[in-house]
Amino acid sequence: MTASLSVQEKLSRLGICTELDLILHLPIRYEDETHLFPISDAPAGQIVQVEGVIVHNEVVMRPKRQLVCQIEDSSGMLIMRFLNFYGSQIKTYAVGKRVRLLGEIRHGFFGAEMVHPKCRIVQAGESLADTMTPIYPTTAGLAQKILAKLIRQVLQSTQNAHYLVETLPQAMIQHYRLTGFRDSVMCLHNPPPDVSLEALQTRSHPAWRRIKFDELLAQQLSMRLHYRQRRSHAAPVLACKHLLTEKFLRQLAFTLTDAQIKVSAEISHDLATPYPMQRLLQGDVGSGKTIVAALAALQAIENGHQAALMAPTEILAEQHYQKLSSWLDPLGIRVAWLSGSQKKKQKQATLDDIASGNAHLAVGTHALFQEHVVFHQLGLAIIDEQHRFGVHQRLALRMKGALSNTVPHQLMMSATPIPRTLSMSYYADLDVSIIDELPPGRAPIVTKLIADNRRDEIIERIKHACHQNKQVYWVCPLIEESETLQLQTAMETHDNLSRIFPDLSVGLVHGRLSTQEKTAVMTAFKQGEIQLLVATTVIEVGVDVPNASLMVIENAERMGLSQLHQLRGRVGRGSQASICILMFQQPLSDIARKRLKIIFEHTDGFEIARQDLQLRGPGEFLGARQSGMPMLRFADLEQDGELLTAAQTAVDKMLNNHPDLAQRHIQRWLGQKIEYLRV
């Protein structure tokens, strides 16, 4: 790539390191400089190009300093206004100069005007552009002209022709009615004047359709290869022997739902295969994923292997430990607890139990995948709230079982439902199980939106609930900038509520408490000794107190939909009707209003997740760190669902019948990113 070092550095900021990167650096929008409108006929409210002569030029000082020029053609006159300008522009745009302007015409006090149009000096009769003008994503200090010139040079060079060769078989191109790759790229970089500007801008043009299909196909090919590669590894065969699993089910005080039975059978089948399971278990808040995880762990244990369950927070990990211990201790199963906050002696004893195999199931936080943790024979790794862990953390736990030349099975659980299109795209290398029903007897949660100037009403609700022997959560606002500020807010709220309710026991739990302190508070709340619990968002997942039937979430407008849904799921876990009050501060931003409207209108986590995806897009929804895959640049999962389905259909044909083309296609679109691991 011929460019000075400084330009190369700027290009690398855009992810452009090769000629192919330049070719695939496609425009974000286009400007139509192929047509000229007479000034009087130019439509207002859209980007148009006009041409005329400057007949007046002055710097006015009110309301603030600005350069104002009058432009005239044979049909009429308009004002060109620059609110920010250089002194040299006063001379450049002198009276008598002919200018060509591109911008939006608005009607101001003095008639039609353009504010800060794209403007250049021209000669009378100067020819118009013969293609639409592409506008590229760029970075500070890298002008559009330089970027466009570099892209043009690469496209025109015969040495780069190999970058534009076809990577799809002709039959596939015809079947999906796709345009050729070279033609599509050339059209998008240099659209002819007769092309529909709207089709280009909305990315519905056939050339865009081809690019989006190619990108989705590359992603699906990469995922399918990961899927096949995983199946080439050996894993312990953990057949369901119906020893511990049947015994466990008999001792339960309830029966499993049909959905729990279905997903348990899917997981049981996978554990009995000689290659590693990699299954994602999705279930809405309170759907009973932990019992399914317990059954999977027992299947590993009855085959002489260990299981490990990793959770993202100590509160959630400890909740799992207590629940699993109460279920499994009667079966003679030893459950070990490992966390970063344990005392050295206690931690060493746990490590020895895990290494010797005395501990059948290890439960903990990220401490489980530290180097010094050695498993005797790990057969199953269970990761709860898997999206909270990075790719390398998930891999580190899985590699704990790789000492015996086998890879442990992996079950990932998520109470943040993943919309179908996202699952098809970013989780295409996983098998997915969904618990799509709640256990019977759960009362629906009523959600109320209340502005914080009605705090007195909320206080009355709390008083009423507590006097009826119900329990209440008060969740303090999420303050992203500072954990210290959030802690301070929680402590102040606790003091205020303690003063307001002198006859109630008001507890406080937050992230800075030691594990023992958190456990003591949560146990007291669970046993009814604390009636009102002030908490930060550490209680977001896993906390199960059936008697808690009222939750107040302060500054709910600051929180994401997934977090609000998770928090709301802490109530409604018993048979009594429950209420979640979302308290907000006014005025609300547009995005906050939309978020609160969605959470108010929906209780189905999958529908909330679908709408959340629309609001935020996949990059923010998943987080690049967690996804383990590069984000899509051109395809839109919501709009391009039919292309995603087509790419899924095409992927096996491509790998089976055209493996060389498949490799070239992946290399073109993913390059080095193919090394990302999906774990």
SEVEX-694465 format. One line per 2 residues: number of its first residue (from 1); their letters; for each residue x, y, z of C-alpha. Coordinates in Angstrom, 1 decimal, always signed. Example, Ala and Ser with C-alpha at 12.3 -4.5 7.8 and 13.67 -1.06 7.14 Angstrom:
SEVEX-694465
1	as	+12.3 -4.5 +7.8  +13.7 -1.1 +7.1
//
This chain:
SEVEX-694465
1	mt	+0.0 +0.0 +0.0  +1.7 +3.2 -1.1
3	as	+1.1 +5.7 +1.7  +3.3 +7.7 +4.1
5	ls	+3.8 +6.3 +7.6  +1.4 +8.9 +9.1
7	vq	-1.3 +8.0 +6.6  -0.7 +4.3 +7.3
9	ek	-1.1 +4.8 +11.0  -4.4 +6.6 +10.4
11	ls	-5.5 +3.8 +8.1  -4.6 +1.2 +10.8
13	rl	-6.9 +3.0 +13.2  -9.7 +2.2 +10.8
15	gi	-8.6 -1.5 +10.6  -7.1 -1.0 +7.2
17	ct	-3.8 -2.8 +6.9  -3.9 -4.4 +3.4
19	el	-5.2 -3.6 -0.1  -8.1 -6.0 +0.5
21	dl	-9.0 -3.9 +3.6  -9.2 -0.9 +1.4
23	il	-11.4 -2.6 -1.1  -13.8 -3.7 +1.7
25	hl	-13.8 -0.3 +3.3  -17.2 +0.5 +1.9
27	pi	-19.1 +3.9 +2.0  -21.4 +4.7 +4.9
29	ry	-23.4 +7.1 +2.7  -23.4 +8.8 -0.7
31	ed	-23.7 +12.3 -2.1  -25.4 +13.0 -5.4
33	et	-23.2 +15.4 -7.3  -24.4 +14.1 -10.7
35	hl	-27.4 +16.5 -10.8  -27.9 +20.3 -10.6
37	fp	-31.1 +21.9 -9.5  -32.2 +25.4 -10.4
39	is	-32.3 +27.3 -7.1  -36.0 +28.0 -7.3
41	da	-36.8 +24.4 -8.0  -34.5 +22.7 -5.5
43	pa	-36.6 +20.8 -2.9  -36.3 +21.8 +0.7
45	gq	-35.4 +19.3 +3.4  -33.1 +17.1 +1.4
47	iv	-29.5 +17.2 +0.2  -29.3 +18.8 -3.3
49	qv	-26.8 +20.5 -5.5  -27.1 +24.0 -6.9
51	eg	-24.8 +26.4 -8.8  -24.7 +30.2 -9.0
53	vi	-22.7 +33.3 -8.8  -21.9 +35.2 -5.5
55	vh	-23.5 +38.6 -5.7  -23.0 +39.7 -2.1
57	ne	-20.6 +38.8 +0.6  -20.4 +40.1 +4.2
59	vv	-19.4 +39.2 +7.7  -22.3 +39.9 +10.1
61	mr	-21.8 +40.1 +13.9  -25.4 +39.3 +15.1
63	pk	-26.5 +37.1 +16.6  -22.9 +36.0 +16.4
65	rq	-20.0 +36.4 +13.9  -20.8 +34.6 +10.6
67	lv	-20.0 +34.7 +6.9  -23.1 +35.3 +4.7
69	cq	-23.1 +35.2 +0.9  -25.9 +35.6 -1.6
71	ie	-25.9 +33.1 -4.5  -27.9 +33.8 -7.6
73	ds	-28.7 +31.8 -10.7  -31.2 +32.5 -13.5
75	sg	-34.1 +31.1 -11.5  -33.6 +32.7 -8.1
77	ml	-31.4 +33.4 -5.1  -30.3 +31.7 -1.8
79	im	-28.2 +32.5 +1.2  -25.0 +30.6 +2.0
81	rf	-24.2 +30.9 +5.7  -21.0 +29.8 +7.5
83	ln	-21.2 +30.0 +11.3  -17.6 +29.0 +11.6
85	fy	-15.1 +30.1 +9.0  -11.5 +31.1 +8.3
87	gs	-10.5 +34.6 +7.2  -9.3 +33.2 +3.9
89	qi	-12.8 +32.1 +3.0  -13.9 +35.7 +2.8
91	kt	-11.6 +36.2 -0.1  -12.3 +32.7 -1.6
93	ya	-16.0 +33.4 -1.8  -15.6 +36.9 -3.2
95	vg	-18.4 +38.6 -5.2  -18.4 +37.3 -8.9
97	kr	-17.1 +33.8 -8.1  -19.2 +30.9 -9.4
99	vr	-19.8 +28.2 -6.8  -21.4 +24.8 -6.7
101	ll	-23.1 +24.0 -3.4  -24.2 +20.7 -1.9
103	ge	-26.4 +20.8 +1.1  -29.9 +20.9 +2.6
105	ir	-32.0 +23.9 +1.7  -34.0 +25.4 +4.6
107	hg	-36.3 +28.4 +4.7  -34.8 +31.1 +6.9
109	ff	-35.7 +34.7 +7.7  -34.3 +35.9 +4.4
111	ga	-35.7 +33.0 +2.3  -34.0 +29.9 +1.1
113	em	-30.6 +29.2 +2.7  -27.9 +26.6 +3.1
115	vh	-25.9 +26.5 +6.3  -22.3 +25.1 +6.0
117	pk	-22.8 +23.5 +2.6  -20.1 +21.6 +0.8
119	cr	-18.9 +24.4 -1.5  -16.3 +24.7 -4.3
121	iv	-15.4 +27.2 -6.9  -16.2 +26.1 -10.5
123	qa	-16.1 +27.5 -14.1  -19.3 +28.1 -16.1
125	ge	-20.3 +24.8 -17.9  -17.9 +22.7 -15.8
127	sl	-19.0 +19.0 -16.1  -20.8 +17.2 -13.3
129	ad	-19.6 +14.1 -11.6  -20.5 +10.9 -13.5
131	tm	-20.9 +8.7 -10.4  -22.4 +9.2 -6.9
133	tp	-19.8 +10.5 -4.5  -19.0 +7.9 -1.8
135	iy	-18.5 +9.1 +1.8  -16.3 +6.7 +3.7
137	pt	-15.9 +6.0 +7.5  -12.7 +7.9 +8.4
139	ta	-10.7 +9.1 +11.3  -9.2 +12.5 +12.5
141	gl	-6.7 +13.8 +10.0  -7.6 +11.5 +7.2
143	aq	-9.5 +13.5 +4.5  -12.2 +11.9 +2.4
145	ki	-10.2 +12.8 -0.8  -7.1 +10.9 +0.4
147	la	-9.1 +7.8 +1.4  -11.1 +7.9 -1.9
149	kl	-7.9 +8.2 -3.9  -6.2 +5.3 -2.2
151	ir	-9.3 +3.1 -2.7  -9.5 +4.2 -6.4
153	qv	-5.8 +3.3 -6.9  -6.2 -0.2 -5.4
155	lq	-9.3 -0.9 -7.5  -7.7 +0.3 -10.8
157	st	-4.4 -1.6 -10.2  -4.2 -4.8 -12.3
159	qn	-1.9 -6.3 -9.5  -4.9 -6.3 -7.2
161	ah	-7.3 -8.1 -9.6  -7.0 -11.3 -7.6
163	yl	-8.7 -9.6 -4.6  -11.9 -9.3 -6.7
165	ve	-12.1 -12.9 -8.0  -15.3 -14.9 -7.2
167	tl	-15.3 -17.0 -4.1  -18.9 -18.4 -4.5
169	pq	-19.7 -21.3 -6.9  -21.8 -20.1 -9.9
171	am	-24.7 -22.4 -8.9  -25.0 -20.6 -5.5
173	iq	-24.9 -17.1 -7.1  -27.7 -18.1 -9.5
175	hy	-29.7 -19.9 -6.7  -29.7 -16.9 -4.4
177	rl	-30.0 -14.4 -7.3  -26.8 -12.6 -6.3
179	tg	-24.7 -10.1 -8.3  -21.1 -10.8 -9.0
181	fr	-18.6 -9.9 -6.2  -16.4 -7.6 -8.5
183	ds	-19.5 -5.9 -10.0  -20.9 -5.3 -6.5
185	vm	-17.7 -3.8 -5.1  -17.2 -1.5 -8.1
187	cl	-20.8 -0.4 -8.0  -20.6 +0.5 -4.3
189	hn	-17.4 +2.5 -4.7  -18.5 +4.1 -7.9
191	pp	-22.3 +4.1 -8.3  -23.5 +5.2 -11.7
193	pd	-25.8 +8.3 -11.9  -28.9 +6.3 -12.7
195	vs	-28.7 +4.2 -9.6  -31.3 +4.8 -6.9
197	le	-29.7 +6.9 -4.1  -32.3 +5.6 -1.7
199	al	-31.4 +1.9 -2.4  -27.7 +2.8 -1.8
201	qt	-28.4 +4.7 +1.4  -30.8 +2.0 +2.9
203	rs	-28.4 -0.7 +1.7  -31.2 -2.5 -0.2
205	hp	-29.4 -2.3 -3.6  -28.5 -5.7 -5.1
207	aw	-24.8 -4.8 -4.7  -25.3 -4.3 -0.9
209	rr	-27.3 -7.5 -0.8  -24.3 -9.5 -2.2
211	ik	-21.8 -7.9 +0.2  -24.1 -8.7 +3.2
213	fd	-24.7 -12.3 +2.1  -20.9 -12.8 +1.7
215	el	-20.2 -11.4 +5.2  -22.9 -13.5 +6.8
217	la	-21.7 -16.6 +4.9  -18.1 -16.1 +6.1
219	qq	-19.3 -15.9 +9.7  -21.4 -19.0 +9.3
221	ls	-18.5 -20.9 +7.6  -16.2 -19.9 +10.4
223	mr	-18.7 -21.0 +13.1  -19.4 -24.3 +11.3
225	lh	-15.7 -25.1 +11.1  -15.4 -24.4 +14.8
227	yr	-18.3 -26.7 +15.4  -16.7 -29.5 +13.3
229	qr	-13.3 -28.9 +14.8  -14.8 -29.3 +18.3
231	rs	-16.3 -32.6 +17.3  -12.9 -33.9 +16.3
233	ha	-11.7 -33.6 +20.0  -12.2 -36.5 +22.4
235	ap	-14.4 -36.1 +25.5  -15.3 -38.5 +28.3
237	vl	-18.4 -40.5 +27.5  -20.7 -39.8 +30.4
239	ac	-23.7 -42.1 +29.8  -26.8 -41.6 +31.9
241	kh	-26.8 -44.5 +34.4  -30.0 -43.4 +36.2
243	ll	-28.3 -44.0 +39.5  -27.8 -40.5 +41.1
245	te	-30.1 -38.7 +38.7  -33.1 -40.9 +39.5
247	kf	-32.4 -40.8 +43.2  -32.1 -37.0 +43.1
249	lr	-35.4 -36.6 +41.2  -37.2 -38.8 +43.7
251	ql	-36.2 -36.7 +46.7  -37.4 -33.4 +45.2
253	af	-40.5 -31.8 +46.6  -41.7 -30.8 +43.1
255	tl	-41.8 -32.2 +39.6  -39.8 -30.8 +36.7
257	td	-41.7 -28.8 +34.0  -42.0 -30.3 +30.5
259	aq	-39.4 -27.8 +29.3  -36.9 -28.8 +32.0
261	ik	-37.4 -32.5 +31.1  -36.9 -31.7 +27.4
263	vs	-33.6 -29.7 +27.9  -32.3 -32.3 +30.4
265	ae	-32.7 -35.0 +27.9  -30.8 -32.9 +25.2
267	is	-28.0 -32.4 +27.7  -27.9 -36.0 +28.8
269	hd	-27.7 -37.2 +25.2  -24.7 -34.8 +24.5
271	la	-22.9 -35.9 +27.6  -23.0 -39.5 +26.4
273	tp	-21.2 -38.6 +23.1  -17.4 -39.1 +22.7
275	yp	-16.9 -35.5 +21.6  -17.2 -32.4 +23.9
277	mq	-20.7 -31.0 +24.4  -20.9 -27.2 +24.0
279	rl	-24.4 -26.3 +24.8  -26.0 -23.0 +25.7
281	lq	-28.9 -23.4 +28.1  -31.2 -20.4 +28.0
283	gd	-34.0 -19.8 +30.3  -35.9 -16.7 +31.5
285	vg	-35.5 -15.5 +35.1  -36.8 -18.1 +37.5
287	sg	-37.3 -20.8 +34.9  -35.3 -23.4 +36.9
289	kt	-31.9 -23.7 +35.1  -30.0 -24.7 +38.3
291	iv	-31.9 -28.0 +38.7  -31.1 -28.8 +35.1
293	aa	-27.4 -28.0 +35.8  -27.6 -30.3 +38.9
295	la	-28.8 -33.2 +36.8  -26.0 -32.7 +34.3
297	al	-23.4 -32.6 +37.1  -24.8 -35.8 +38.6
299	qa	-24.6 -37.6 +35.3  -20.9 -36.7 +35.2
301	ie	-20.4 -37.7 +38.8  -22.1 -41.1 +38.4
303	ng	-19.5 -41.8 +35.7  -16.6 -41.2 +38.0
305	hq	-15.9 -37.6 +36.8  -16.0 -34.3 +38.5
307	aa	-18.1 -31.3 +37.6  -17.4 -27.6 +38.1
309	lm	-19.9 -24.7 +38.2  -18.5 -21.2 +37.7
311	ap	-20.6 -18.0 +38.4  -19.6 -14.4 +37.9
313	te	-20.3 -13.0 +41.4  -19.6 -14.4 +44.9
315	il	-23.3 -13.8 +45.9  -24.5 -15.9 +42.9
317	ae	-21.8 -18.5 +43.4  -22.6 -18.9 +47.1
319	qh	-26.3 -19.2 +46.4  -25.5 -22.0 +44.0
321	yq	-23.3 -23.6 +46.5  -25.9 -23.5 +49.2
323	kl	-28.7 -24.8 +47.0  -26.6 -27.6 +45.4
325	ss	-25.3 -28.7 +48.8  -28.8 -28.9 +50.2
327	wl	-29.8 -31.1 +47.2  -26.7 -33.2 +46.8
329	dp	-25.4 -33.8 +50.4  -28.2 -36.3 +51.1
331	lg	-26.9 -38.3 +48.1  -23.4 -38.4 +49.5
333	ir	-22.1 -36.0 +47.0  -19.4 -33.7 +48.3
335	va	-19.8 -30.1 +47.0  -16.7 -27.8 +47.4
337	wl	-16.8 -24.0 +47.5  -13.9 -21.9 +46.1
339	sg	-13.7 -18.1 +46.0  -11.0 -15.5 +45.9
341	sq	-12.0 -14.2 +49.4  -11.4 -17.5 +51.3
343	kk	-8.7 -17.6 +53.9  -5.5 -19.3 +52.8
345	kq	-5.9 -22.5 +55.0  -9.5 -23.0 +54.0
347	kq	-8.7 -22.4 +50.3  -5.8 -24.9 +50.4
349	at	-8.1 -27.6 +51.9  -10.6 -27.0 +49.1
351	ld	-7.8 -27.2 +46.5  -6.6 -30.5 +47.9
353	di	-10.2 -31.9 +47.8  -10.5 -30.9 +44.2
355	as	-7.1 -32.3 +43.2  -7.7 -35.6 +45.0
357	gn	-11.2 -36.1 +43.6  -12.8 -36.0 +47.1
359	ah	-14.8 -33.1 +45.9  -17.3 -34.3 +43.3
361	la	-18.6 -30.8 +42.4  -16.6 -27.6 +42.7
363	vg	-18.6 -24.4 +42.8  -17.0 -20.9 +42.7
365	th	-16.2 -17.7 +41.0  -13.4 -17.0 +38.5
367	al	-11.1 -18.5 +41.2  -11.9 -21.9 +39.7
369	fq	-9.8 -21.3 +36.6  -6.7 -19.9 +38.3
371	eh	-3.5 -21.8 +37.5  -3.1 -23.4 +40.9
373	vv	-6.5 -25.1 +40.7  -6.0 -28.8 +39.5
375	fh	-8.9 -31.2 +39.0  -8.6 -34.9 +39.5
377	ql	-10.8 -35.7 +36.5  -13.0 -32.9 +35.3
379	gl	-15.8 -34.2 +33.0  -18.2 -31.2 +32.9
381	ai	-17.7 -27.5 +33.2  -20.9 -25.4 +33.8
383	id	-20.7 -21.7 +33.4  -23.5 -19.6 +34.7
385	eq	-24.3 -16.2 +33.2  -21.7 -17.1 +30.5
387	hr	-21.8 -13.7 +28.8  -20.2 -12.1 +31.9
389	fg	-17.0 -14.1 +31.3  -14.4 -13.4 +28.6
391	vh	-13.5 -15.9 +26.0  -10.1 -16.7 +27.6
393	qr	-11.7 -17.2 +31.0  -14.2 -19.7 +29.6
395	la	-11.4 -21.5 +27.7  -9.1 -21.6 +30.9
397	lr	-11.8 -23.5 +32.8  -12.3 -25.9 +29.9
399	mk	-8.6 -26.6 +29.6  -8.6 -27.8 +33.3
401	ga	-9.8 -31.1 +32.1  -7.5 -31.5 +29.1
403	ls	-4.7 -33.2 +31.1  -6.1 -36.7 +30.3
405	nt	-6.1 -35.9 +26.5  -9.9 -35.4 +26.7
407	vp	-11.8 -32.1 +26.7  -14.5 -31.7 +29.3
409	hq	-18.1 -31.2 +28.2  -19.3 -27.6 +28.6
411	lm	-22.7 -26.3 +29.6  -23.2 -22.5 +29.5
413	ms	-26.3 -21.0 +31.1  -27.8 -17.6 +30.5
415	at	-30.8 -15.9 +32.0  -30.3 -13.1 +29.5
417	pi	-32.3 -14.5 +26.6  -30.6 -14.3 +23.3
419	pr	-32.8 -13.2 +20.3  -33.2 -15.8 +17.6
421	tl	-31.3 -13.8 +14.9  -28.4 -13.3 +17.4
423	sm	-28.4 -17.0 +18.3  -28.3 -18.0 +14.6
425	sy	-25.5 -15.6 +13.9  -23.1 -15.4 +16.9
427	ya	-23.9 -18.7 +18.6  -24.2 -20.8 +15.5
429	dl	-21.4 -23.1 +16.6  -23.3 -23.9 +19.8
431	dv	-26.2 -26.3 +20.4  -28.9 -24.3 +22.1
433	si	-31.5 -25.5 +24.6  -34.3 -23.2 +25.8
435	id	-36.5 -23.5 +28.9  -39.5 -21.7 +27.6
437	el	-41.9 -22.1 +30.6  -41.9 -21.1 +34.2
439	pp	-42.6 -23.5 +37.1  -46.3 -23.6 +38.1
441	gr	-47.6 -21.5 +40.9  -45.5 -18.4 +40.1
443	ap	-47.5 -15.2 +40.5  -47.1 -12.6 +37.7
445	iv	-45.1 -9.5 +38.5  -46.8 -6.1 +38.1
447	tk	-44.5 -3.4 +36.9  -45.2 +0.2 +37.8
449	li	-43.4 +3.4 +36.6  -43.3 +6.1 +39.2
451	ad	-41.4 +9.5 +39.0  -39.2 +10.1 +42.0
453	nr	-41.2 +13.1 +43.1  -43.8 +10.6 +44.2
455	rd	-41.4 +9.0 +46.7  -43.9 +9.4 +49.6
457	ei	-46.4 +7.0 +47.8  -43.6 +4.4 +47.6
459	ie	-42.8 +4.8 +51.3  -46.4 +4.1 +52.1
461	ri	-46.4 +1.0 +49.9  -43.3 -0.4 +51.7
463	kh	-44.9 +0.3 +55.1  -48.0 -1.6 +54.0
465	ac	-46.1 -4.6 +52.6  -43.9 -5.0 +55.6
467	hq	-46.8 -4.8 +58.0  -48.3 -7.7 +56.1
469	nk	-45.1 -9.7 +56.8  -43.8 -9.4 +53.3
471	qv	-40.3 -8.4 +52.4  -38.9 -5.6 +50.2
473	yw	-35.9 -4.9 +48.1  -34.7 -1.3 +47.5
475	vc	-32.1 -1.3 +44.7  -29.8 +1.7 +44.6
477	pl	-28.9 +3.4 +41.3  -26.2 +2.1 +39.1
479	ie	-23.4 +4.7 +39.0  -21.1 +3.6 +36.3
481	es	-18.5 +6.3 +36.8  -17.7 +5.3 +40.4
483	et	-18.2 +2.2 +42.5  -17.3 +4.5 +45.5
485	lq	-20.2 +6.8 +44.6  -22.6 +3.9 +44.3
487	lq	-21.5 +2.5 +47.7  -22.0 +6.0 +49.2
489	ta	-25.5 +6.2 +47.7  -26.4 +2.8 +49.1
491	me	-25.2 +3.7 +52.6  -27.0 +7.0 +52.5
493	th	-30.2 +5.3 +51.3  -29.8 +2.7 +54.1
495	dn	-29.5 +5.5 +56.7  -32.5 +7.4 +55.4
497	ls	-34.7 +4.3 +55.2  -33.6 +3.2 +58.7
499	ri	-34.8 +6.6 +60.0  -38.1 +6.5 +58.1
501	fp	-38.8 +3.0 +59.3  -37.5 +2.8 +62.9
503	dl	-39.7 -0.2 +63.6  -38.3 -2.3 +60.7
505	sv	-35.1 -4.2 +60.4  -33.3 -2.6 +57.4
507	gl	-30.4 -4.5 +55.9  -27.6 -3.4 +53.5
509	vh	-25.7 -5.5 +50.9  -23.1 -4.2 +48.4
511	gr	-20.0 -5.4 +46.5  -17.5 -4.2 +49.1
513	ls	-18.7 -6.5 +51.9  -16.7 -9.6 +52.6
515	tq	-18.2 -12.9 +51.5  -19.0 -13.7 +55.1
517	ek	-20.8 -10.4 +55.6  -22.8 -10.7 +52.4
519	ta	-23.8 -14.3 +53.4  -24.9 -13.2 +56.8
521	vm	-27.1 -10.4 +55.4  -28.6 -12.6 +52.7
523	ta	-29.3 -15.4 +55.2  -31.0 -13.0 +57.6
525	fk	-33.1 -11.6 +54.7  -34.0 -15.1 +53.5
527	qg	-35.0 -16.1 +57.1  -37.2 -13.0 +57.5
529	ei	-35.0 -11.3 +60.1  -34.5 -8.4 +57.7
531	ql	-37.7 -6.9 +56.2  -36.3 -4.2 +53.9
533	lv	-33.0 -4.9 +52.1  -31.1 -2.0 +50.6
535	at	-28.8 -3.3 +47.8  -26.7 -2.3 +44.9
537	tv	-27.0 -4.3 +41.7  -25.0 -7.2 +43.2
539	ie	-28.4 -8.9 +43.8  -29.1 -8.9 +40.1
541	vg	-28.8 -12.7 +39.6  -29.3 -15.8 +41.6
543	vd	-30.9 -14.4 +44.8  -34.0 -16.4 +45.7
545	vp	-36.2 -15.2 +48.5  -39.8 -16.3 +47.9
547	na	-41.3 -14.0 +50.6  -39.9 -10.8 +48.9
549	sl	-42.8 -9.4 +46.9  -42.0 -5.8 +46.4
551	mv	-39.0 -4.2 +44.7  -38.1 -0.6 +44.3
553	ie	-35.5 +0.2 +41.7  -34.2 +3.8 +42.0
555	na	-33.0 +5.7 +38.9  -34.3 +2.8 +36.7
557	er	-33.7 +5.0 +33.6  -29.9 +4.5 +34.1
559	mg	-30.1 +0.8 +33.7  -30.2 -1.5 +30.7
561	ls	-33.2 -3.7 +29.8  -31.4 -6.9 +30.6
563	ql	-30.4 -5.7 +34.1  -33.9 -4.3 +34.9
565	hq	-35.4 -7.7 +33.8  -32.9 -9.6 +35.9
567	lr	-33.5 -7.4 +39.0  -37.3 -7.6 +38.6
569	gr	-36.9 -11.4 +38.6  -35.8 -11.3 +42.3
571	vg	-39.5 -10.9 +43.3  -42.4 -13.0 +42.1
573	rg	-40.5 -16.2 +43.2  -43.3 -17.3 +45.5
575	sq	-47.0 -17.7 +45.1  -48.0 -14.2 +46.2
577	as	-48.6 -11.3 +43.8  -45.5 -9.2 +43.4
579	ic	-44.8 -5.6 +42.4  -41.7 -4.0 +40.9
581	il	-41.6 -0.2 +41.0  -39.3 +1.5 +38.5
583	mf	-38.6 +4.9 +40.0  -37.2 +7.4 +37.5
585	qq	-35.9 +11.0 +37.4  -37.4 +13.5 +34.9
587	pl	-36.7 +14.6 +32.2  -36.2 +11.3 +30.5
589	sd	-34.0 +11.0 +27.4  -35.6 +9.4 +24.3
591	ia	-33.7 +6.1 +24.7  -34.5 +5.9 +28.5
593	rk	-38.2 +6.5 +27.7  -38.1 +3.6 +25.1
595	rl	-36.3 +1.3 +27.6  -38.8 +1.9 +30.4
597	ki	-41.8 +1.5 +28.0  -40.4 -1.9 +26.9
599	if	-39.8 -3.2 +30.4  -43.3 -1.9 +31.5
601	eh	-45.1 -3.6 +28.7  -43.3 -6.9 +28.6
603	td	-42.5 -9.7 +31.0  -41.2 -12.2 +28.4
605	gf	-37.4 -12.1 +28.6  -37.1 -13.1 +24.9
607	ei	-39.3 -10.3 +23.7  -37.4 -7.8 +25.9
609	ar	-34.1 -9.1 +24.5  -35.4 -8.8 +20.9
611	qd	-36.3 -5.2 +21.4  -33.1 -4.5 +23.3
613	lq	-31.2 -5.8 +20.3  -33.1 -3.4 +18.1
615	lr	-32.2 -0.5 +20.4  -28.6 -1.3 +21.0
617	gp	-27.4 -3.4 +18.1  -25.4 -6.7 +18.5
619	ge	-22.0 -5.1 +19.3  -23.3 -3.4 +22.5
621	fl	-25.7 -6.3 +23.3  -23.0 -8.9 +23.2
623	ga	-19.8 -7.0 +23.9  -16.9 -7.8 +21.6
625	rq	-14.9 -9.3 +24.5  -17.6 -11.8 +25.4
627	sg	-18.7 -12.8 +21.9  -15.3 -14.1 +20.8
629	mp	-16.1 -13.1 +17.2  -15.7 -10.0 +15.2
631	ml	-18.9 -8.0 +14.8  -20.7 -7.7 +11.5
633	rf	-19.9 -4.5 +9.6  -22.5 -4.5 +6.9
635	ad	-25.3 -7.0 +7.6  -28.1 -6.0 +10.0
637	le	-29.6 -9.0 +11.8  -33.0 -7.5 +12.2
639	qd	-33.3 -6.4 +8.5  -31.3 -9.1 +6.9
641	ge	-32.9 -12.2 +8.5  -33.7 -13.8 +5.1
643	ll	-30.0 -13.4 +4.1  -28.9 -15.0 +7.4
645	ta	-31.2 -18.0 +6.8  -29.9 -18.3 +3.2
647	aq	-26.2 -18.2 +4.5  -27.1 -20.9 +7.1
649	ta	-28.6 -23.1 +4.3  -25.5 -22.6 +2.1
651	vd	-22.8 -23.2 +4.6  -22.7 -27.1 +4.6
653	km	-23.0 -27.2 +0.8  -20.0 -24.9 +0.5
655	ln	-17.9 -26.8 +3.0  -18.7 -30.2 +1.6
657	nh	-18.6 -29.4 -2.1  -16.3 -26.4 -2.4
659	pd	-13.9 -26.5 +0.5  -11.2 -24.5 -1.3
661	la	-13.6 -21.7 -2.2  -14.9 -21.8 +1.4
663	qr	-11.4 -21.2 +2.8  -10.8 -18.4 +0.4
665	hi	-14.1 -16.8 +1.3  -13.3 -17.0 +5.0
667	qr	-9.9 -15.5 +4.4  -11.3 -12.6 +2.4
669	wl	-13.8 -11.6 +5.1  -12.2 -12.6 +8.4
671	gq	-8.5 -12.7 +7.6  -6.6 -13.0 +10.9
673	ki	-9.9 -12.7 +12.8  -10.5 -16.4 +12.0
675	ey	-8.1 -17.1 +14.9  -10.7 -15.9 +17.4
677	lr	-11.8 -18.8 +19.5  -15.4 -19.6 +20.2
679	v	-15.4 -21.3 +23.6
//
